[in-house]
Amino acid sequence: MEDSLSIIFAIIVSLLLMFLFPLIDTWEMQDNLSYVVVYSAVVEFVDTARNVGFVSDDTYTAFANKVNATGNTYDITMEHKQFIPDVVGYVNHYTSQIIAGISDDDQKYNFNKYDYFYVTVKNTNRTQATLLSDFLTGASDSNFKIGVSYGGVVWSVRDAE
């Protein structure tokens, strides 16, 4: 009887080692690749906006498509801190205002020199690696797995071509 239990235990452990852990590793690598794609898309989008001085409908749509190509769903937030020289201060504009500016007739949201522009992207779904990890540990962690924040000062302002 003791030999039967030890054989069953050995089979269960070997199945875990042979199948489950490589699967977890593969899904975690997929999350890492998704992070790299999202990071590079955010950096490219923000740097382009900071260099040309505006966000257009085309650049925002291309950015959102690159981010969503990872197969995850994301919450994209944008923040524009508009420099007001008269007051020597900043006025904040957020995602809804920026999207509304993009949707206007000119199809772009303009920045001024010395404004700040930030973008934050966080996944809203639970990735496969998170689901499996939570199943194995018994935890239900609702934190995001893929999150990127990037931004900076707008140094040059050019008109759209």
Secondary structure as the mmCIF struct_conf table of DSSP 4:
data_model
#
loop_
_struct_conf.conf_type_id
_struct_conf.id
_struct_conf.beg_label_comp_id
_struct_conf.beg_label_asym_id
_struct_conf.beg_label_seq_id
_struct_conf.end_label_comp_id
_struct_conf.end_label_asym_id
_struct_conf.end_label_seq_id
HELX_RH_AL_P HELX_RH_AL_P1 GLU A 2 LEU A 15
HELX_RH_PI_P HELX_RH_PI_P1 LEU A 16 LEU A 20
HELX_RH_AL_P HELX_RH_AL_P2 PHE A 21 VAL A 52
TURN_TY1_P TURN_TY1_P1 GLY A 53 GLY A 53
STRN STRN1 PHE A 54 SER A 56
HELX_RH_AL_P HELX_RH_AL_P3 ASP A 57 ASN A 68
TURN_TY1_P TURN_TY1_P2 ALA A 69 THR A 70
BEND BEND1 GLY A 71 ASN A 72
STRN STRN2 TYR A 74 ILE A 84
TURN_TY1_P TURN_TY1_P3 PRO A 85 VAL A 88
STRN STRN3 GLY A 89 TYR A 94
HELX_RH_AL_P HELX_RH_AL_P4 THR A 95 SER A 103
BEND BEND2 ASP A 104 ASP A 104
TURN_TY1_P TURN_TY1_P4 ASP A 105 ASP A 106
STRN STRN4 LYS A 108 ASN A 110
TURN_TY1_P TURN_TY1_P5 LYS A 113 TYR A 114
STRN STRN5 TYR A 116 ASN A 123
BEND BEND3 ASN A 125 ASN A 125
HELX_LH_PP_P HELX_LH_PP_P1 ARG A 126 THR A 127
HELX_RH_AL_P HELX_RH_AL_P5 GLN A 128 THR A 137
BEND BEND4 ASN A 143 ASN A 143
BEND BEND5 LYS A 145 LYS A 145
STRN STRN6 GLY A 147 VAL A 153
#
